[in-house]
Amino acid sequence: MSFIAQDFNNLNIITVLEGRTQAIIRTHFLRYDRVVRCRVKIITMDMFSPYYDLAKQLFPCAKIVLDRFHIIQHLSRAMSRFRVQIMNQFERKSHEYKAIKRYWKLIQQDSRKLSDKRFYRPTFRMHLTNKEILDKILSYSEDLKHHYQIYQLLLFHFQNKDPEKFFGLIEDTLKQVHPIFQTVFKTFLKNKEKIVNALQLPYSNAKIGSDQ
């Protein structure tokens, strides 16, 4: 897999390397004088920890901005894994298991984007909106409901670009949540400065990601 560096502002491709190893990247950028590398002010990247130290070594004056999509992806995966654990607590033939499995997307989705259109739902044998389905599913497990509410609040604070409330909620609930969420929360706290940069600065990997 190749390594691509792109100028966020003008979309110019700076370089394309044949590999993504630290050795290949380091060798390439060390060709530039340190004075030149110190002119780099912002670096955006995925949540891949081996690159963090490398970026600071090569571009000592730059702020690191983690890609917002990948931050949310980490959070979404935690919710997904936890949802599956809750689902597997029910018998496979049970209504609860089938409902959680069929409507898993409603749990993952930003609650503000839920459709309010009512349709007949065979699983429930009645006409329901997505919000009504979600309420029924969350009623099956207090644990699922608790983690869902935290997940949705984090999405809300993140989309509102409010790092104080985002990290405040993480710190307040760290000891209360399931280990699946604890792992992600600890990763976020470890990389707090980079995530705060992502919320406060307009840069991301979105442009280069859309070209691949």
N, C-alpha and C positions, 0 to 999 in steps of 0.2 A: 504494500500500500504506500502511496506517495505522500509526501509532505508538501503542502501548499501554503505559501505566505502571500498575503494580499494586502494592499493598502486599502483601508476601510473607506477613506474619503473619495478617492478617484477610481477605485476598483481595479487599479493596475496590479497585475500579478508580479510580485517581487521576485519570487523564485519557486521552482518546482523541483523537489529532490526525489530521487528514486526510492528512498527509504525513510522511515520515521524514527530510526534509532537515535538515541542521544548522541552517539559518536558521529553519525552522519550530519546531524544538525549542528553540533558544536564545531566540527571541522569547517563547515560551510561559513558560518557566521564569524568565526575567528579570523577569516580572511579580511574582515573589515577592521580598521583601526578602532581602538577603544573609544577614542574621541567621537568617532562617527556613531558607534553603537550607543553612546551616552545621549545622543540626540533623540533616540526613540523614547517616546513618552508614555505610550499606551500599547499593551499587548493583550489581545483577546485569545482565549484558548478554551478547549474542552476541560472537563473536570478529570484530568489525568495527572495525578500527583508527581510522577517522575519528571514532568516538564517544568514544574514550579521552580525548583532550585536551578535548573538549567537556564530558564528564562532570566532569573535574577543574576546569574553569572555572566550571561552574554549581554544583557541590557540592564545594567545596575541602576539606571535612573528611571526605569519604566514602571508604571503601575500595571499590575496584572488584573485583567477583567475576565471573570469566568463567564462562559456563554450561558445566557439565561435559559435557553431551551434545555440544556443539560442539567441545570440546577433543578428545574421543575421535573425533568425526567427521573432524577434520583428520588424525588419525593413521591412521584406517581408510582414508581416501581415498589416503593415501600408499602404504599396503600394497596397495591395489587397483591403483593405477597401476603400481607396480613389478611386481606379479604379471602384469599384461598384457604388460609389456615382456619378462619372462622367457618367457611363453607364446609370444610372437611370434618367439622365437629358434628355435622348432621348426617343422618343416613342418606345414602345416595338416592334412594327412592322417595325421600321426604319432599314435601312441598317447599320447605325452606331451602334445601339444597338446590333444587331445580330453579327456584326463583332467583337466588343469588347468582347461580351460574348463568342463567339466561340474560339477566339484566345487569351484568357486571359493569357495563359502560356507564351506567347512571351513577355508580359509586365513584368512578374515576373522574367523571366530568365535573367541570366547574358548575356549581349549583346555580349560579346566576344565568347559565345558558340552557337550563332545562326547559323543554317544550311544555306549554300549558294546554296543548291539544289533547282531547280525550278520545281514546280508541278502545275497542274491545280487546282485552288481553286474555288469551286462552289459559295462560298459567294461573290467572286469578278468577277466570270465568266472569269477568265484569268489565265495564268501561272505566278506564282510569287514565289520569294524566301521568307523565313521567314523575312528577313530584309526589303524587299519591303512591305510585309504585315504590319509590325510594323510601317513603315514610314506612310502608309496610315491611320492606326488607330490613330497615334499620331497627324495627321493633323486635326482630328475631334475636338480636344480640346487643346487650348494653355495651359490651366491649367494642363491637363494630361501630355502634353509634358514637361512642366516645372518641374513637380514633378518626372517624369520618369528620366529626366536627372540628377537631384540631387540624386535620388535613385541609378542610375547606377554608378555615381561618388563615392558614399559612398561604394558601393560594391567593386569598383576598389581599393580604398584606403585601405579598410579592407583586401582584399585578398593580397594586397602588404604589409600588416602589417606596415602601415604608420600612426601611431596615430596622428601625428601633422597635417597632411592633412585631416584625417578623422574628427577630432574634430574641425579643422579650418573651414571646410565646414559647419558643424553643427552650429557652432557659427555665421557664416556669414549669414546663411539662416534661422535661427530660427524664426525671426519675419516675414519672407516672406511666409512661408509654411502654409499649411492647419492645423487646430487644431489637426487632426489625426496624422500628422507628428510631430507637436509641442510636443505632449504628449510623443512620443517615444524619441524625441531629448532631452527633459528635463530629462527623465529617464536615458539616456546615460550620460548626463552631470553630473547628480547627482552621477553616479557610474563610473566616468571617470577613477579614479585610477585603479579600478578592470578591466575595459575594456582595458586600456593601458597594464596592466599585461598580459591580454589574447593575446595581439598583440606582446608583447616582449618576452614572455616566451613560451616554447614548450608544456605546459601542457593543458589538456582539459579533458572533460568527455567522449571523443570518445571511449575509450577502454571499459569502463564499460557500456556505452550506447549500444555498439555493442553486448554485451553479454545478454541483456535483451530481 
